[in-house]
Amino acid sequence: MDPINETHVSRPGLVVVDVATADDATALAFQQLLAERWATSITERTTRDAGQPGVRLRCYLDLRQPIGQAPSGERSVTPGSSC
């Protein structure tokens, strides 16, 4: 995975989550559980590292903004580029 960008952890409450699982379905299900709870930049695919078992996925969370506190009825889950 790429190095973590300082911007993604520049304030308390910002989190980078790197997930390694056996399969795509498990990684994406875990990401969905996070997205249901906090503002999360999500991805629709996982990555595979040559010579490594399983799949990987990266998510960016903002723990300061729970889903229930989205302003003006907006959705807190923001589809992102890579997660």
RABELBEL-V222291 format. One line per field, one symbol per residue. ss: DSSP state (a for helix, b for strand, c for the rest). phi: phi as a letter, one per 30 degrees, with the letter a starting at -180 (. if undefined). psi: psi as a letter, one per 30 degrees, with the letter a starting at -180 (. if undefined). Layout:
# RABELBEL-V222291
ss=???
phi=???
psi=???
This chain:
# RABELBEL-V222291
ss=cccccaaaaccccbbbbbbbbccaaaaaaaaaaaaaabbbbbccccbcccccccbbbbbbbbbbbbaaacaaaccccbbcccc
phi=.ddddeedbdbejcbccccbbdaeedddddedddddcbdbdcbcbcbbceicdibbabbcccddbdedcddhiddddcecdcc
psi=lllkkeefgflkfkkkjkkklfleeeeeeeeeeeffelkkjllglllkkkfklallkklkkjffilefgkkhglkfkjklck.
